[in-house]
Amino acid sequence: MATSGKNRQGGNAARPAPRPRASAKVYRRRRQVVGVLALLVLAGLVTGGIALANFLGSLGASDAGTPPAAPTSSAASPAANGAGAADSPPATVAPAPAATPSGVCNEAGIKVSGSVDRTSYAAGEDPRLSLRVTNTGQVPCDINVGTSQMQFKVTSGEDLVFNSRDCQADSTNLVKNLKPGASETANFTWKRNRSAAGCAKVTADPGAGTYVFVAILGKWSSGKVVFQLQ
C-alpha cells in the first residue's frame, strides 16, 4: 500500500495545471485597441507627409525667386589663397602714350611774324609793334619766349634806327610749351626814338618817312613790315 501511494503522488506532481482560456469579450477589446493604435499611426504618417510636402514646397518657391550666386575664384581673392594685398597688387591699365613735348623746337615748325597797329602814324602817335610766334608743327614744342630772346628792330633804308635790345633793362627767360597751332604774342610801343648799342645817348630823333619793322625771337625772324611816320 505504501508503494502505490508514492506512484499517485509522483504522477500528480508531473502534470501542469491547465491555464484558463480568455473569454470572447477580452478578444474583442484587444482587437479594438490594436485597431485604434493603427489608426493613430496612420494619421501621424499622413500629417507628417503633408507637413514635409509644405516645407519642401516653401523651399522651392524661395529658391526660384533668388538668383544663383556668381561663381568666385580663389585666385582673384587674396584672402582665399592666403596672399595679402601687398603680394597681389591690383592690375592697372596703362594710359595711352601722349605726344611728348620736344626740348628743342624744329626750326621748320616755328614761325615768327611781326605787325603794327596802323600803317601810317600822324605826328605825336607812337607805333605799337607786335611779335607773334606760332607752332605750325605736328607735335607740342617747348620754346623760350622771354625778353632775352626778343628784338624789335626798326630801320630806314640802311640806317638801323632802333633796337629794343640796346637799352633793355631786364632780360628774362620764359619757356612755354606750344601745342600744334598755338601762338604767343608780345607787344612793344616805340616812342619814336633812336637807340645805340650799350644804350649810348642819341640826341637826334627820327623824322617823317618810311620805316621797316622786323620782329626777332631767338634764331627766328619775321618778314618786313612797312609803315609811315608823319
Residue pairs with C-beta under 8 A, 6 or more apart in sequence:
72 80
73 80
74 80
74 81
75 81
78 84
78 85
78 87
78 88
99 139
99 140
100 139
100 140
101 139
101 140
101 141
101 142
101 177
102 139
102 140
102 141
102 142
103 142
104 142
105 135
105 137
105 141
105 142
105 143
105 178
106 137
106 141
107 219
107 220
108 137
109 135
109 136
109 137
109 138
109 141
110 133
110 134
110 135
110 136
110 137
110 141
110 143
110 220
111 133
111 134
111 136
111 220
112 131
112 132
112 133
112 134
112 215
112 216
112 217
112 220
112 221
112 222
113 131
113 132
113 134
113 215
113 222
113 223
114 129
114 130
114 131
114 132
114 213
114 214
114 215
114 222
114 223
114 225
115 129
115 130
115 132
115 225
116 127
116 128
116 129
116 130
116 213
116 225
116 227
117 127
117 128
117 130
118 125
118 127
118 227
119 226
119 227
119 228
120 227
120 228
120 230
121 127
121 227
121 228
121 229
121 230
122 230
123 208
123 230
126 189
126 190
126 191
126 192
127 189
127 190
127 192
127 213
127 227
127 229
128 187
128 188
128 189
128 190
129 152
129 154
129 187
129 188
129 189
129 190
129 213
129 215
130 185
130 186
130 187
130 188
130 215
131 150
131 152
131 185
131 186
131 187
131 188
131 215
131 216
131 217
131 222
132 183
132 184
132 185
132 186
132 215
133 143
133 145
133 178
133 183
133 184
133 185
133 217
133 220
134 178
134 181
134 182
134 183
135 141
135 143
135 178
135 179
135 180
135 181
135 182
135 183
136 180
136 181
137 180
138 180
139 180
140 177
140 178
140 179
140 180
141 177
141 178
142 175
142 176
142 177
142 178
143 175
143 176
143 178
143 218
144 173
144 174
144 175
144 218
145 174
145 175
145 176
145 184
145 186
145 217
146 171
146 172
146 173
146 174
146 175
147 168
147 170
147 171
147 172
147 174
148 171
148 172
148 173
149 173
149 217
149 218
150 164
150 186
150 215
150 216
150 217
151 163
151 164
151 165
151 215
151 216
151 217
152 162
152 163
152 164
152 188
152 190
152 213
152 215
152 216
153 160
153 162
153 163
153 164
153 213
153 214
153 215
153 216
154 161
154 162
154 163
154 190
154 211
154 212
154 213
155 161
155 211
155 212
155 214
156 206
156 209
156 210
156 211
156 212
161 194
161 195
161 206
161 211
162 190
162 193
162 194
162 195
162 206
163 195
164 188
164 195
166 195
166 196
166 197
166 198
166 199
167 195
167 199
176 184
178 184
192 205
192 206
192 229
193 202
193 205
193 206
194 202
194 204
194 205
194 206
195 202
196 202
206 229
207 229
208 228
208 229
208 230
209 228
209 229
210 226
210 227
210 228
211 226
211 227
211 228
211 229
212 224
212 225
212 226
213 224
213 225
213 226
213 227
214 221
214 222
214 223
214 224
214 225
215 221
215 222
215 225
216 222
